[in-house]
Amino acid sequence: MSAGQVGTGYQIQAGELDSEADKLDAAGDDTAGIRTAITATQCYTPEALGGSDMGPAFSDYASAWEAEAKTLSDALHELADRVRISNRAYGGAEGEAIGGLRAAQSGDGIVAPIAYGERPFPGGITTQPAQADPRTTPSVFG
């Protein structure tokens, strides 16, 4: 690859993520619609449900169905929102990375200096490698 070309490595396809988020939203809408297929408020006589003990059992089942379907629908919509947020974050990070690489290539970027000398943090905490004593040999076998 010559100077000035951009590679075709790992990339996020923004349109694809938006499409997937739309599918998740549609699934959430479908789930919300399915939720109404069984409702506890429907008027069934106990005999229509199979007897006097079946009415309360159906009501409990229908209430649980509605609650879980709502939870699933809400979760699908939340997931769609998170995919959209991630998509924007990827796009922003990709733009920053490309800008940084172009600045480095042109020499206009700011390069952080290498830190030499004493440890700058109290307690000797540093992210720099430990400095070797110049009087020691690099190998215990040498």
Secondary structure as UniProt FT lines:
FT   TURN            3..4
FT   HELIX           14..35
FT   TURN            36..37
FT   TURN            40..41
FT   HELIX           46..49
FT   TURN            52..53
FT   HELIX           54..106
FT   HELIX           122..124
FT   TURN            134..135
FT   TURN            140..141
//
